[in-house]
Amino acid sequence: MRAKPSDSKLTGLFLDMLAAEQGAGPNTLDAYRRDLTDFSEFLGRVGHNFADAETQTLRDYLADLDTRGFKSTSVARRLSAMRHLYRFLLNERIRGDDPAAILSGPKRGRGLPKVLSIADVDRMLRRAKELSEAEDASPSKRLRALRLYCLLEVLYATGLRVSELVALPRTAAKRDARMIVVRGKGNKERLVPLNEASRQAMADYLAATEAAKTEKKKDSLAASKWLFPSFGESGHLTRQHFARDLKELAVASGLQARLVSPHVLRHAFASHLLHNGADLRIVQTLLGHTDISTTQIYTHVVEERLKSLVRDLHPLAEK
């Protein structure tokens, strides 16, 4: 009898399929790997593996997640990973059945995204600009401040995913660029417009990096193709580094660090556009959402705006 492939082997094959056939990016692949590793470790403790686990064992795993205090959103994500895995194993004839097909996930309400007000974002932008213009700052500290201000301006102007933002190429800062090409999820490209503030921030930051290159000709970052280069493995600034800098800026702006993240700024971009009358389909395109249902999380902004219009403008509304 031929030995069954190990869980690690099957996980590798599954992730290869996601990357090759669905264009899954590194972050998506890492998330699947973490979820399936945890699932495999549970199966190992109860004497099973991917190839022989039955539906009841999968239910036991979901119950174990609940016992460990996992939120319903996290449990639902693990269940989604299991469903994708077993569909793959069935299609590849590694299994003759799909034990995850009849599983039901936890009931969960779709929470509204955390959103900063326009005033909050303005405070952060003003503070970031002040730090970038501080005359007593050292050249390296000023360059970091200019980078953070540039990141913030571009993020709020475009609503990019943080992974898209930190991986912008140097060519995105071309002087006459009114639009930038962004490579998003599934390796899909989209055009995103830049406003004047973000273009100027990019120009100022790029000028500062050019000046730094002149002073340090041997600096390996000088030849980097990235707009926000780094000495790390990826070659560009990491999402985690930017998130830390953003939280420090939030505190310096008088905001609570826990309320601010790159993703919250992306939410702010979308919500503020809709609040000011933008079409939901346009926002969908700008965010790079494949399905309009993903963008509809922001319709609470439109609903509040419509209620306000009726309350304030309808002739029979109560005064």
Secondary structure as UniProt FT lines:
FT   HELIX           7..22
FT   HELIX           26..45
FT   TURN            46..47
FT   TURN            50..52
FT   HELIX           55..67
FT   TURN            68..69
FT   HELIX           72..91
FT   TURN            92..93
FT   TURN            99..102
FT   HELIX           118..132
FT   TURN            135..136
FT   HELIX           139..158
FT   HELIX           162..166
FT   HELIX           170..173
FT   TURN            175..176
FT   STRAND          179..183
FT   HELIX           185..187
FT   STRAND          189..193
FT   HELIX           196..215
FT   TURN            217..218
FT   HELIX           220..223
FT   TURN            233..234
FT   HELIX           239..252
FT   TURN            253..254
FT   HELIX           257..259
FT   HELIX           262..275
FT   TURN            276..277
FT   HELIX           280..287
FT   HELIX           292..295
FT   HELIX           296..298
FT   HELIX           299..313
FT   TURN            315..316
//
